[in-house]
Amino acid sequence: MSGLRQNELSAQRKHSIVAVVLVDLDHFKLINELPATTGGSIAAADAHRMLACVRDTDTVVRLGGASCAVADGRGVRGNVAGHATRLNAIARALQDRG
Protein backbone atom coordinates (compact mmCIF):
# COMPACT_ATOMS: atom_id res chain seq x y z
CA MET A 1 0.00 0.00 0.00
CA SER A 2 1.40 3.38 -0.94
CA GLY A 3 2.33 5.98 1.66
CA LEU A 4 -0.27 8.36 0.26
CA ARG A 5 -3.00 5.74 0.66
CA GLN A 6 -1.84 4.97 4.21
CA ASN A 7 -2.02 8.70 5.03
CA GLU A 8 -5.54 8.86 3.59
CA LEU A 9 -6.75 5.87 5.64
CA SER A 10 -5.15 7.23 8.81
CA ALA A 11 -6.85 10.59 8.31
CA GLN A 12 -10.20 8.87 7.76
CA ARG A 13 -9.83 6.99 11.04
CA LYS A 14 -8.96 10.25 12.86
CA HIS A 15 -11.67 12.24 11.05
CA SER A 16 -8.95 14.57 9.88
CA ILE A 17 -7.35 15.62 6.60
CA VAL A 18 -4.16 14.93 4.68
CA ALA A 19 -2.21 17.88 3.33
CA VAL A 20 -0.72 17.02 -0.06
CA VAL A 21 1.60 19.36 -1.93
CA LEU A 22 2.64 18.79 -5.52
CA VAL A 23 6.24 19.65 -6.38
CA ASP A 24 7.42 20.15 -9.95
CA LEU A 25 11.21 20.01 -10.40
CA ASP A 26 12.45 22.66 -12.84
CA HIS A 27 14.78 21.53 -15.61
CA PHE A 28 14.30 17.87 -14.72
CA LYS A 29 14.00 16.98 -18.41
CA LEU A 30 17.68 17.91 -18.82
CA ILE A 31 18.58 15.54 -15.99
CA ASN A 32 16.41 12.77 -17.42
CA GLU A 33 18.25 13.04 -20.76
CA LEU A 34 21.64 12.38 -19.15
CA PRO A 35 23.04 8.83 -19.23
CA ALA A 36 21.05 6.58 -16.89
CA THR A 37 23.70 6.34 -14.19
CA THR A 38 24.21 10.12 -14.04
CA GLY A 39 20.54 11.08 -14.28
CA GLY A 40 19.55 8.39 -11.79
CA SER A 41 22.21 9.55 -9.33
CA ILE A 42 20.97 13.14 -9.52
CA ALA A 43 17.33 12.06 -9.12
CA ALA A 44 18.26 9.90 -6.10
CA ALA A 45 20.19 12.79 -4.54
CA ASP A 46 17.15 15.06 -5.02
CA ALA A 47 14.96 12.46 -3.33
CA HIS A 48 17.34 12.29 -0.36
CA ARG A 49 17.35 16.10 -0.12
CA MET A 50 13.55 16.14 -0.05
CA LEU A 51 13.36 13.35 2.53
CA ALA A 52 15.83 15.19 4.77
CA CYS A 53 13.40 18.14 4.89
CA VAL A 54 10.31 16.26 6.06
CA ARG A 55 9.33 14.25 9.12
CA ASP A 56 9.41 10.46 9.34
CA THR A 57 5.60 10.44 9.25
CA ASP A 58 5.48 12.38 5.95
CA THR A 59 5.47 10.75 2.53
CA VAL A 60 7.49 11.84 -0.50
CA VAL A 61 6.66 10.14 -3.80
CA ARG A 62 7.61 10.63 -7.41
CA LEU A 63 4.46 10.79 -9.49
CA GLY A 64 6.28 10.61 -12.79
CA GLY A 65 8.47 12.84 -14.88
CA ALA A 66 9.41 15.89 -12.83
CA SER A 67 6.40 15.72 -10.49
CA CYS A 68 6.55 14.69 -6.85
CA ALA A 69 4.11 14.85 -3.96
CA VAL A 70 4.72 15.49 -0.27
CA ALA A 71 1.97 14.37 2.13
CA ASP A 72 1.61 15.23 5.81
CA GLY A 73 1.46 11.85 7.48
CA ARG A 74 -0.06 13.04 10.73
CA GLY A 75 -3.44 14.00 9.29
CA VAL A 76 -3.76 17.20 11.29
CA ARG A 77 -5.55 20.44 10.53
CA GLY A 78 -4.34 23.99 10.52
CA ASN A 79 -0.55 23.59 10.55
CA VAL A 80 -0.04 25.82 7.50
CA ALA A 81 3.11 27.40 8.95
CA GLY A 82 4.70 23.98 9.49
CA HIS A 83 3.90 22.90 5.95
CA ALA A 84 5.29 26.15 4.53
CA THR A 85 8.51 25.75 6.53
CA ARG A 86 9.07 22.21 5.20
CA LEU A 87 8.27 23.29 1.63
CA ASN A 88 10.72 26.18 1.86
CA ALA A 89 13.37 23.77 3.16
CA ILE A 90 12.71 21.44 0.22
CA ALA A 91 12.95 24.33 -2.26
CA ARG A 92 16.25 25.52 -0.74
CA ALA A 93 17.71 21.99 -0.71
CA LEU A 94 16.86 21.47 -4.38
CA GLN A 95 18.20 24.89 -5.37
CA ASP A 96 21.47 24.11 -3.61
CA ARG A 97 22.06 21.08 -5.82
CA GLY A 98 23.66 23.38 -8.42
C-alpha positions as CSV (number, residue, x, y, z in Angstrom):
1,M,0.0,0.0,0.0
2,S,1.4,3.4,-0.9
3,G,2.3,6.0,1.7
4,L,-0.3,8.4,0.3
5,R,-3.0,5.7,0.7
6,Q,-1.8,5.0,4.2
7,N,-2.0,8.7,5.0
8,E,-5.5,8.9,3.6
9,L,-6.7,5.9,5.6
10,S,-5.1,7.2,8.8
11,A,-6.9,10.6,8.3
12,Q,-10.2,8.9,7.8
13,R,-9.8,7.0,11.0
14,K,-9.0,10.2,12.9
15,H,-11.7,12.2,11.1
16,S,-8.9,14.6,9.9
17,I,-7.3,15.6,6.6
18,V,-4.2,14.9,4.7
19,A,-2.2,17.9,3.3
20,V,-0.7,17.0,-0.1
21,V,1.6,19.4,-1.9
22,L,2.6,18.8,-5.5
23,V,6.2,19.6,-6.4
24,D,7.4,20.2,-10.0
25,L,11.2,20.0,-10.4
26,D,12.4,22.7,-12.8
27,H,14.8,21.5,-15.6
28,F,14.3,17.9,-14.7
29,K,14.0,17.0,-18.4
30,L,17.7,17.9,-18.8
31,I,18.6,15.5,-16.0
32,N,16.4,12.8,-17.4
33,E,18.3,13.0,-20.8
34,L,21.6,12.4,-19.2
35,P,23.0,8.8,-19.2
36,A,21.0,6.6,-16.9
37,T,23.7,6.3,-14.2
38,T,24.2,10.1,-14.0
39,G,20.5,11.1,-14.3
40,G,19.5,8.4,-11.8
41,S,22.2,9.6,-9.3
42,I,21.0,13.1,-9.5
43,A,17.3,12.1,-9.1
44,A,18.3,9.9,-6.1
45,A,20.2,12.8,-4.5
46,D,17.2,15.1,-5.0
47,A,15.0,12.5,-3.3
48,H,17.3,12.3,-0.4
49,R,17.3,16.1,-0.1
50,M,13.5,16.1,-0.1
51,L,13.4,13.4,2.5
52,A,15.8,15.2,4.8
53,C,13.4,18.1,4.9
54,V,10.3,16.3,6.1
55,R,9.3,14.3,9.1
56,D,9.4,10.5,9.3
57,T,5.6,10.4,9.2
58,D,5.5,12.4,6.0
59,T,5.5,10.7,2.5
60,V,7.5,11.8,-0.5
61,V,6.7,10.1,-3.8
62,R,7.6,10.6,-7.4
63,L,4.5,10.8,-9.5
64,G,6.3,10.6,-12.8
65,G,8.5,12.8,-14.9
66,A,9.4,15.9,-12.8
67,S,6.4,15.7,-10.5
68,C,6.5,14.7,-6.9
69,A,4.1,14.9,-4.0
70,V,4.7,15.5,-0.3
71,A,2.0,14.4,2.1
72,D,1.6,15.2,5.8
73,G,1.5,11.8,7.5
74,R,-0.1,13.0,10.7
75,G,-3.4,14.0,9.3
76,V,-3.8,17.2,11.3
77,R,-5.5,20.4,10.5
78,G,-4.3,24.0,10.5
79,N,-0.6,23.6,10.5
80,V,0.0,25.8,7.5
81,A,3.1,27.4,8.9
82,G,4.7,24.0,9.5
83,H,3.9,22.9,5.9
84,A,5.3,26.1,4.5
85,T,8.5,25.7,6.5
86,R,9.1,22.2,5.2
87,L,8.3,23.3,1.6
88,N,10.7,26.2,1.9
89,A,13.4,23.8,3.2
90,I,12.7,21.4,0.2
91,A,13.0,24.3,-2.3
92,R,16.3,25.5,-0.7
93,A,17.7,22.0,-0.7
94,L,16.9,21.5,-4.4
95,Q,18.2,24.9,-5.4
96,D,21.5,24.1,-3.6
97,R,22.1,21.1,-5.8
98,G,23.7,23.4,-8.4
